[in-house]
């Protein structure tokens, strides 16, 4: 199971669409939801954060970290 969650190599075949975990992953894939589901044995289905939607045109491609959850915790 550990090699499935934390592979040494994430294989990618450019002739097929990117799709985690079978063929690489896109920056917009919310892979944490899958990890949480597996690690909790299906009891938790997601982290309610979602994937990045603010991708940049150049490196590092991913925008700033999500702050929604942090703000919710501070307000509580």
C-alpha positions as CSV (number, residue, x, y, z in Angstrom):
1,X,0.0,0.0,0.0
2,X,2.8,2.5,0.8
3,X,4.2,2.1,-2.7
4,X,0.8,3.0,-4.1
5,X,0.5,6.1,-2.0
6,X,4.1,7.2,-2.2
7,X,5.6,5.8,-5.4
8,X,9.2,6.4,-6.3
9,X,8.2,7.2,-9.8
10,X,4.9,8.6,-11.0
11,X,4.5,7.1,-14.5
12,X,3.2,9.2,-17.4
13,X,2.3,8.2,-20.9
14,X,1.9,11.3,-23.1
15,X,-0.3,9.4,-25.6
16,X,-3.0,9.1,-22.9
17,X,-4.7,11.8,-20.8
18,X,-3.1,12.6,-17.5
19,X,-5.2,11.0,-14.6
20,X,-4.0,10.2,-11.1
21,X,-3.0,7.5,-10.1
22,X,-2.9,5.6,-13.4
23,X,-1.1,8.1,-15.7
24,X,0.7,10.9,-13.9
25,X,-1.5,13.7,-12.6
26,X,-2.6,17.2,-13.6
27,X,-2.0,20.2,-11.4
28,X,-5.7,20.5,-11.0
29,X,-6.1,17.0,-9.5
30,X,-7.1,17.0,-5.9
31,X,-5.0,14.1,-4.9
32,X,-5.2,14.8,-1.1
33,X,-8.9,13.7,-1.2
34,X,-7.8,10.3,-2.5
35,X,-5.0,10.0,0.1
36,X,-7.4,11.0,3.0
37,X,-10.0,8.5,1.8
38,X,-7.4,5.6,1.7
39,X,-5.7,6.5,5.0
40,X,-9.0,6.8,6.8
41,X,-10.3,3.5,5.3
42,X,-13.1,5.4,3.6
43,X,-14.4,7.2,6.7
44,X,-13.3,10.6,5.5
45,X,-14.0,11.4,1.9
46,X,-12.2,14.7,1.5
47,X,-10.5,17.7,3.0
48,X,-13.0,20.3,1.7
49,X,-10.2,22.4,0.2
50,X,-10.3,21.5,-3.4
51,X,-7.6,21.7,-6.1
52,X,-5.8,24.9,-7.1
53,X,-7.7,27.0,-9.7
54,X,-5.2,29.8,-9.7
55,X,-2.5,28.3,-11.9
56,X,0.3,30.5,-13.2
57,X,1.5,30.6,-16.8
58,X,5.2,30.0,-15.7
59,X,7.1,28.2,-13.0
60,X,6.1,27.4,-10.2
61,X,2.7,27.1,-11.9
62,X,0.8,26.7,-8.7
63,X,-0.5,29.9,-7.1
64,X,-0.2,30.8,-3.4
65,X,-1.4,28.4,-0.8
66,X,-5.1,28.2,0.0
67,X,-6.0,30.3,3.1
68,X,-9.7,29.4,3.5
69,X,-9.3,26.7,6.1
70,X,-6.7,28.8,8.1
71,X,-9.1,31.7,8.2
72,X,-12.0,29.5,9.3
73,X,-9.9,28.2,12.2
74,X,-8.8,31.7,13.3
75,X,-12.4,32.9,13.3
76,X,-13.6,30.0,15.5
